[in-house]
Amino acid sequence: MDLNISQLCASCGKPVDWGSEALPLCSECRQRGLTPSHWEQPSPSPSPSPRPPWNLSAALTVLLFFMLAMWFIPAFAIGIWAELKGLSITPTNVEQLMRNPQANLVGIISVFGVHVLTLFIAWTVVTGWERRFTEVIDWSWHRRFRFSHALITVALLYATTWILDFFLEGAETDFDKLLRTSQAVRIAVSVLAVVSAPFVEELVYRGIIYPAVEARFGRLIAILTVGGVFALVHFPQYWGSMLILVSLTILSFVLTAIRAYTGKLLPCYIVHLLYNLVGVTLILTGYGLTV
């Protein structure tokens, strides 16, 4: 009689006279103390993220609000500061005004306000005032991507930037000019980069935009779209340095790939936070590597 799967050793696959034994193991595997708990189960492939309770239009609305607020609110805040100082803003003195440490500090502080407003809008879209925020955005770790993996990822990202530095130009950028205006500005940028920026950016791009695009167009299009948009939005402040632009683009696609692989937002946030922590440490210690 042909052996079926129930008459094969569950560990090594050899034919076994199972009979009334509790476990389908051959005598050799039984002597080694193997049990079904030793069976190697293949890891399931990452499944697509569940369809989010918001649609693509709502996701794009959050993104548009975030982008416009990042442009208008700091400009508005600096305008009010200039008015209180009795300074007039004209096309001829804008560049000089942008070198003013106080003006830059006001602009940076106003970005915290942008982040708070964006968080409120995003919270409304995610929860609908009924759903649990952390559950909807998958704020948890994944068993295939833990904190140690995040550390390794950040180390590899900076190692890649170090290698690219031998081949790509690292010219001065508007961000570099901003950092040189004062120590207070550097501190404010550093606090912004580790306190609110990673969370709000990950929430908007990988937490809200990504699942909406994936549900509509599939995983590959979502990775390309979100990775590309996140990089492009950051290009203006780093324009002129091919090294930073390429490194930023790599970071963007790595973060988006982590979101696609794990289906979770927390790993993206931790990698982003650790990446910025290293960057601001280099800035505050005088190395000046931008984040």
C-alpha positions in Angstrom: 0.0 0.0 0.0 1.3 3.5 -0.9 2.4 5.7 2.0 0.4 8.8 2.4 1.6 12.0 4.2 0.4 10.7 7.6 2.8 7.7 7.2 5.9 9.8 6.7 8.1 11.1 9.5 7.0 14.7 10.3 10.6 15.8 10.8 12.7 14.2 8.1 10.1 12.8 5.7 11.3 9.2 5.9 8.7 6.4 5.7 7.5 5.4 9.2 5.3 2.7 10.6 3.2 5.2 12.6 0.7 2.7 14.0 -0.7 4.0 17.2 2.1 6.3 18.1 1.0 9.8 19.1 3.5 11.5 16.8 4.5 10.5 13.2 8.2 10.3 13.9 10.7 7.7 12.8 12.9 6.0 15.4 15.9 8.2 14.6 14.1 11.5 15.0 12.3 10.1 18.2 15.7 9.3 19.7 16.9 12.9 18.9 13.9 14.2 20.9 12.3 16.0 18.1 8.6 17.0 18.3 6.3 18.8 15.9 7.4 22.1 17.6 10.7 21.6 15.8 9.2 21.5 12.4 10.4 24.4 10.4 7.4 26.4 9.2 7.9 28.7 6.2 7.5 32.4 7.0 4.4 33.7 5.3 4.9 36.4 2.7 3.9 39.9 3.8 0.3 40.4 2.9 -1.1 43.6 1.6 -2.1 46.2 4.2 -5.8 46.1 5.1 -7.9 48.6 3.1 -7.9 51.8 5.2 -11.2 53.3 6.3 -10.3 56.5 4.4 -10.1 56.9 0.6 -7.4 58.3 -1.6 -9.1 61.7 -1.8 -9.0 62.1 2.0 -5.3 61.0 2.0 -4.4 63.5 -0.7 -6.2 66.2 1.2 -4.1 65.5 4.3 -0.9 65.7 2.2 -2.0 68.9 0.4 -2.8 70.5 3.8 0.6 69.5 5.2 2.5 70.8 2.2 0.6 74.1 2.0 0.9 74.7 5.8 4.6 74.0 5.7 4.9 76.8 3.1 2.4 79.4 4.3 2.5 79.3 8.1 6.3 79.9 8.6 6.1 82.7 6.0 3.1 84.2 7.8 4.9 83.9 11.2 8.0 85.6 9.9 5.9 88.3 8.3 4.3 89.0 11.7 7.7 89.1 13.4 9.0 91.5 10.8 5.9 93.7 11.3 6.5 93.8 15.0 10.1 94.7 14.4 9.2 97.5 12.1 10.8 95.7 9.1 9.3 95.7 5.7 9.6 92.6 3.5 10.5 93.4 -0.1 11.9 91.4 -3.0 15.3 93.1 -2.4 15.6 92.2 1.3 14.1 88.8 1.5 17.5 87.0 1.2 18.9 89.3 4.0 15.9 88.6 6.2 16.4 84.9 5.7 19.9 85.2 7.2 18.4 86.8 10.3 18.7 84.3 13.2 15.6 85.6 14.9 13.5 85.3 11.7 14.8 81.8 11.2 14.0 80.8 14.8 10.5 82.1 14.4 10.0 80.1 11.2 11.3 76.9 12.8 9.1 77.3 15.9 6.1 77.9 13.7 6.7 74.5 12.1 5.9 72.9 15.4 2.5 74.5 15.0 2.2 73.1 11.5 2.9 69.6 12.9 0.2 70.0 15.6 -2.4 71.1 13.1 -1.4 68.3 10.7 -1.6 65.8 13.5 -5.1 67.0 14.3 -6.2 66.6 10.7 -4.6 63.2 10.3 -6.1 62.1 13.6 -9.6 63.1 12.3 -9.1 61.2 9.0 -7.7 58.0 10.7 -10.1 57.7 13.6 -13.3 59.3 12.2 -13.8 60.1 15.9 -14.8 56.5 16.4 -11.9 54.2 15.5 -8.8 53.5 17.7 -5.9 55.5 16.3 -3.0 53.1 17.0 -4.9 50.1 15.7 -5.9 51.7 12.4 -2.4 52.9 11.6 -0.8 49.6 12.8 1.3 51.1 15.5 3.2 48.0 16.5 6.3 46.0 15.7 6.5 43.1 13.3 8.1 39.8 14.2 10.3 40.0 11.1 11.4 43.5 11.9 12.5 44.4 15.4 14.4 47.2 17.1 17.7 45.6 16.3 16.8 45.6 12.6 16.1 49.3 12.8 19.5 49.9 14.2 21.1 47.9 11.5 19.1 49.7 8.8 20.2 53.1 10.1 23.8 52.0 10.2 23.6 50.8 6.6 22.0 54.0 5.5 24.8 56.1 7.0 27.4 53.7 5.6 25.9 54.2 2.2 26.1 57.9 2.5 29.7 57.7 3.6 30.5 55.6 0.5 28.5 57.9 -1.8 30.6 60.8 -0.5 33.5 59.5 -2.5 31.6 59.8 -5.7 29.0 62.5 -5.4 29.3 66.3 -4.8 28.3 67.5 -1.4 27.8 71.3 -2.0 26.3 73.8 0.3 22.5 73.8 0.6 19.8 76.2 2.0 19.6 73.9 5.0 23.3 74.4 5.6 22.9 78.2 5.4 20.0 77.9 7.9 22.1 75.9 10.4 24.9 78.5 10.3 22.7 81.4 11.4 22.9 80.7 15.1 23.3 78.0 17.7 19.7 78.6 18.8 18.6 77.7 15.3 20.6 74.5 15.3 19.1 73.5 18.6 15.6 74.3 17.4 16.1 72.3 14.2 17.5 69.4 16.2 14.5 69.4 18.6 12.1 69.6 15.6 13.9 66.7 13.9 13.5 64.3 16.8 10.4 65.4 18.6 7.7 65.9 15.9 9.0 65.6 12.4 9.5 61.9 12.2 6.1 61.1 13.7 4.1 63.5 11.6 5.9 62.8 8.4 5.6 59.0 8.8 2.0 59.4 9.8 1.2 61.4 6.7 3.3 59.6 4.1 3.5 56.0 5.3 0.6 55.9 7.6 -2.1 57.6 5.5 -0.9 58.1 1.9 0.7 54.6 1.5 -2.2 52.4 2.4 -4.7 54.5 0.4 -2.4 54.3 -2.7 -1.8 50.6 -2.2 -5.5 49.8 -1.9 -6.1 51.6 -5.1 -3.1 50.7 -7.3 -1.2 47.9 -5.6 2.0 47.6 -3.5 4.6 48.5 -6.2 2.9 51.7 -7.3 2.5 52.6 -3.7 6.2 52.2 -2.9 7.2 54.2 -6.0 4.7 56.9 -5.4 5.1 57.5 -1.7 8.9 57.0 -1.9 9.2 59.5 -4.7 6.8 62.1 -3.3 8.5 62.1 0.1 11.9 62.6 -1.5 10.7 65.3 -3.9 9.0 67.3 -1.1 12.4 67.5 0.7 14.5 68.3 -2.4 14.2 72.2 -2.3 16.0 72.6 1.1 18.8 70.3 0.0 19.1 71.4 -3.6 22.7 71.7 -4.8 24.1 68.7 -3.0 23.8 65.6 -5.1 25.1 63.6 -2.1 22.2 64.6 0.2 19.6 64.3 -2.6 20.6 60.7 -3.4 20.9 59.8 0.3 17.5 61.3 1.0 16.0 59.4 -1.9 17.5 56.1 -0.6 16.1 56.9 2.9 12.7 57.6 1.5 12.4 54.3 -0.4 13.9 52.3 2.4 11.2 53.7 4.8 8.5 53.0 2.3 9.8 49.5 1.6 9.7 48.8 5.4 6.1 49.9 5.5 5.3 47.6 2.6 7.2 44.6 4.1 5.9 44.8 7.6 2.5 46.4 7.1 3.3 48.4 10.3 4.1 52.1 10.9 6.1 51.9 14.1 9.2 50.4 12.4 9.2 53.3 9.9 9.0 55.8 12.7 11.8 54.3 14.7 14.1 54.1 11.7 13.3 57.7 10.8 13.8 58.8 14.4 17.1 57.0 14.8 18.3 58.4 11.4 17.5 61.9 12.5 19.1 61.4 16.0 22.4 60.5 14.4 22.1 63.5 12.0 21.3 66.0 14.7 24.1 64.6 16.9 26.5 65.2 14.0 25.2 68.7 13.6 25.4 69.7 17.3 28.9 68.3 17.6 30.1 70.3 14.7 30.2 67.8 11.9 27.3 69.4 10.1 25.9 66.4 8.4 22.3 67.4 7.3 19.3 65.3 8.2 
